[in-house]
Amino acid sequence: MTSPRVAVIGAGLSGVACAQALRERGISVEMFERGRAPGGRMASPTLHGRRVDMGAAYFTVKDPDFSAIADEWVSNGLARPWTDTFDVISANGHDVTAGPIRFAAPGGLRSLVRDLLPEDVVRLESTVDSLDDLGHHAVALAMPDSQAARLAPEACEWVDYEPVIAVAAGWPVRTWSFADAVFVNDDPDLSFVADDGARRGDGAAVLVAHTTAARARMHLDRPEDAVTPVLSALRRVAGIAEEPAWTHAHRWTFAKPAGTHGDAAFGLVTSGRPLGICGDAWCPSGAPRVESAWLSGRRLGAALAAALI
């Protein structure tokens, strides 16, 4: 009997987790990734000689299964506890907020995806225009709902995603007063700013600022045009008067879910060839995050394997 083959479209964390779960159960996997590198929204491009996290800012740990993976990353030096305290800036002034430990990756968050990735099954810079072009026994869509809906519009009720433009900027030295990162409330331009040198642990004077969805929508065609208003907001919000030595803008058209799929951890349509859907919007916890993307992919992989074996 021919071993079942599954096509996983998307090599972000949820897709890689799905592929890993399938392979552990003896299922053959072929992954399709339209980008030049795996990682999805855990992107960490090299800018001016160092990795910079331009997508997801950090990860937290709650689920025991994900905790075991995180412990391995920390033990192997791929991840590090970063902080449990962020600054908060709003119209009411400057405050701090405590929460769970946020973890970061010295080599950038993309390195964590690569650690789990079965490299021999990934086809990079490969776009799937129609599911009918795939001859696999099952398909998993591991991408934001807005992208998955283009391939399978009737598969489920889709969740909308909001855009973000991430602007990285580097200075000769630090001139800001916050230690790690800032949540910015009620600002028209900024929502979050991370000190990437503190996050990565190398002390580089690099900030990554995430715009609001409203500001991002103004610049989706030309993301570099968001740099000037972001720098202006950093002066206004954080008192950073010096011009940076360099800047870099990255557009995330589908950055974060505006809602969730309720109690469902993944989607699975079995009328015909099995079609699975996973990602951070499939989070019974109600809080889309890096952990929920990994859990969704793992759980879908197990369900697809059960449907095929």
N, C-alpha and C positions, 0 to 999 in steps of 0.2 A: 504494500500500500504506500502511495506517495505521501511524504510528510507534508502536513499543511504549511502553506506559506502565507504570511501576513505582510501587507504593505503598511508601514507607519509613515504618515506624511507629517513632517515637522520634527526636527531634531533639537527642540528645546528640552527642558527638564522633564515635562510630562511625557513627551514622546520617547525619550531615552529610558525613563522608568518603565513605560509600557513595553518597550522592546526587551528590556532586561527581564521583566517578569515572564514574557512569552518564551524567551530563550531558556530560562530556567526550567520551563515545562516542556522542553523539547520541540518548540515550534520554530520553524525557520522564519527569519525576519529580513525584510529589505526596507531601508529607511530612505525617504526622499526629503531633501532639505534645499530650498531654493537659495539660501544664503551661501556665502563663501566659507562659512565656519559654523559648527554647531553652537548651540547655546540659547538661541531665541532671545527672549527679553532678559537673559542673564549675560548680556554682551559686555565684553571687557576688551575693547580695542587697545592697541598700543599707540599712545600719543606722547610724542616728545620723549621717547625712550622708556616709558613705563606703562603698565596696564592701568586703565581707568575704567571703573564700573559705570557704564552709561545707561544701564537699564535698571534692573532690580537693585535696590540700595543695600540690602542685607537680608538675612533670613532669621527667623525665630523657630523655636522647637517646642512642640507640645505633645504630639503623638509619639507613643513609645517606639513604633517601627522607624519613624523618621529620626528619632533621637539616636537610635543605634547607628544609622548612617552618618549622622552628624558627629557622633563620637569617633567614628573611624576617620572622618575627615580631619578632626582636630588632632587625633593621635598621629596621623600621617603628615601633619603640618600643612594640610591644604586649607584648613579653616581655623579661625581663632575667635574666641569671645571678644567682642568689641566693647560694648557699653550697654548699660540698662537705663541710661539717663540722656534725654535730649532736651535742648533748649526749646522754648516756645515763644514766638514773637507774634503779637497781635496788636490791634488798635489799643488794647488795654495795657500794653507794656510788655516787659520781658519776664518770663517765668521759666521753670524747668518742669519736666514731667518724667516720672519713673515708670518703667514697664518691664517686660521680660528682657532677658539678655538678647542683644542683637549680635549675630555672628557675621563675620566678614571673611574674605579670602585673600591672603597675601598675594596670590597670583591672579586675582580677579575671579568673580563668581563663575565665569565661563569655565574655569579650571575644574569646578565641581561637576559640571555636566560632562566634560571630557573624561573625568575619572570613572563615570558610570557607563560611558559610551562604548558599545561594541563596534569599534572603528571599521571592522571589515564589512559591515553591512550598510554603511552610509554612502549615499550618492549626493554629493554636494553640488550646488548650483544646478539643481534638477527641479524643474517646475512640473507639477501635475495639473493639467488643464481640465481633465475629465476623469471621473472614476471608471468610466467605461474603458479607458485605455489600459487599465490594470488587470492582469490575469491572475491575481492572487486569490486565495480562498477567503480572505477577509481583509478589511481595510480599517485602519485606525486614523482618525483625524486628530492630531495633537497640535492645535493652534488656536488663536483667539476665535471666538464664535463668529465674528464678522468675516473672517477668512474662510472658516469651515462652511458657513452658509452658502458660499459661492459654489462649493462642490456638491453639497447635499442640502438644498434649500428646504426640503420637506422633512428632514430627519427629526427635528425637534423644534421646540420654541427657543429661539436664539436670544442671547443676552447681548445688549449693546455694550460697546467699549468706548472709553474716553481717550482722547489723544493727550500726549505730553511731548514737549520738546525738552531734551536734556542738554544743558549747556555746561561744558567743562571749561575751566579757566585756570591758568597757572600764573603764579607770581614769583618773584625772586625770594620773598620771605612772607611768612604769615603776618597779617595785619588785623585779623578778626579776633573777637573776644570769646566766641563760643568754642567749646572744646571738641565736639564731635559732629553734631548735626543739629539742624533747626527745623522744627515744624513751623510753617508760616501760615497763620490763620487770617482770613478775611482780606487777603491782598489780591489785587486784580491780576498780578503777573506771576508771583512765586507761590509754590506750595510746600517745597522742601529743599533744603540745602545740606549737602554732606561734605564734610572735610575728608577728601579722599586719602590724604596722607595719614590722617588719624585712623581712618577705616582700614586702610591696607597695612598700616604699621610701619611705613618707611619715612614718615615725617614730611613728605613732599607738600609744598604749598600749593595745593590744587583743590579747588572746589568743584562740585557738580551740583548745579541748580536745576530743579525740575519745575517747569512752568505749570500754571493752572491750565485746565482744559480750555478755558476761554481764550487765553493768550495763545495756546498752541494752535487752535483753529484758525487764527489770523495768519499763520505762517506755514501751513502744511505744504504749500507749493515751494516755498523758499525758507527752509528752517534756519538758515544762517541769518535771516532778517530778525530772528528772535534774540540774537546776541545783544543788541543795543538796549532794548527794553529790559532784558534780564540784568545787565550790568547796572542800569539805572536803578532797578529794584534793589540790587545788592547794596548800592550806596544808600538808598532810602531806608531799607529795612535793617541792614547790619552795619552801616557806617563804613563800608569799604570804599574809600575814595580813590585809591591808586588804580590806574589802568593795568590790566593784566598783560603779561608778556605774550600770551597766546590764548586763543579760544577755539572751541570746536563744538558744533551743534549737531545733534542727532534727533531725527524725527521718529517718534513712536506713534503711528496713526492709531494703533489699537494697543494702548498702553496698559489699561486696567479696566476690569469689568465694572460696569455701572450697576450691576445686579448679580444675582447668583441663580443656580438651578435648584434652589431649595434644598431638600434632603438628599437629592441624588448625587452620588459621588462620581458618576460617569454616565454617558449615554450609550445604549446598545440597542440597535435595531436588528432583529433576526428574521424578519420576513424577507427571504431571499438571502443573498450573500451577506454574512454578518458585517455590520458597520458600527464601529465604536467611535466615541467622541470623548476626549478628555482635555483637561486643562484647569487653570486656576479658578474659573467660574463654577466648576463642579466641586463645591466645598460645603458639605453638610454642616461644618462648623460656623458657616455664615461669614467667614472672613477670608477673602481671597488672598493668598500669599504663596511664597515659594513652597512651603510645606504642602499646601493643598494641591499644587500642581503635581508634585511628586506622588502624593497619595492617590490622586485621580488616575495618573498613568499606571501605577502599580496595580490598582484595583481593576482597571479596565483590562490590563494584560492578563490577569488571572481569569477574568470572566470570558474573554475571547478564547483563551486556551480551553476552558471548560466547554465552550460551545463548539469547538472544532475537534476535540479528541473523542 
